[in-house]
C-alpha cells in the first residue's frame, strides 16, 4: 500500500505566499514573499507533491499569479497541482504545457461539468475536481457563493469522466487549525470511486496520526498549510509517520 500523500500548500495572493481563514481574502497572513523559495524548501524537506492555489485567479476567473507559478515550476522538480481560475480548455492546456502535473477545476465543475469531462478526456490523469463545501454544500467563485448542490452529488457526476482526484475542502475549517472534517471527507471518499484528497483544518501531529488510521487509508492524501508554516507540524516527523503507516 502506498503512503497517504501529504501535500504542502502554497496559496498565492498578489505574488506572495499567504494563508487565509475560511477563504476570506481580508484575513490573509503573508508567510513568504518568495513562493518559489518556499516551494524549494518544501521539496528539500522531502515532500513528494506541491499544492498551489491562485487565490486571485479563483475570484477573477482567470490566472492572476502566472509569474509566481512559473517561477515555482522553474525552481522545483517535484510535481505541482494547481487550482484557481482554471475555467476553459486554453487555460488547462496552457498550464499543462508549462509543466503543471495536475490542474484542479473548481467553480467550473459546478457551472460547466461538460468542460471537466472534456478536459479529463483530453488530458488523462491530469485533471482533478476541487469540491469546496460549506455545511456540506458546494461553494463557488472563490467561496463567495454557496450553491444548493451537495458535495457527494457533485463528486458522483464525474464518476465516469476520468477525473484523477477530488480535492475536498471544508471551508469552515480552512485555515482555522481545528482539524480536518474526517467524517465528511471519508464519507465522500466512500461515496465515489475517484481518489479524494482532504483539505482544510489539518492542525497538528495528532491529525497526521489520524491520517494513519485504517479508515483514512481510503484517502489519496491531505493538504497542509498554516500548521506547516507556523511549526505545528514537523515535516520530517510527519512524512516518516505516514511512510511507516503504509
Helices and strands as residue ranges (DSSP letters): E 5-13, E 16-21, E 24-32, H 35-44, E 49-54, H 55-60, H 66-75, E 79-83, H 89-98, E 102-105, H 107-111, H 113-122, E 127-134, E 137-140, E 145-150, H 151-157, E 165-170, G 171-173, H 182-191, E 196-199, H 205-211, G 214-218, E 221-224, H 226-229, H 235-245
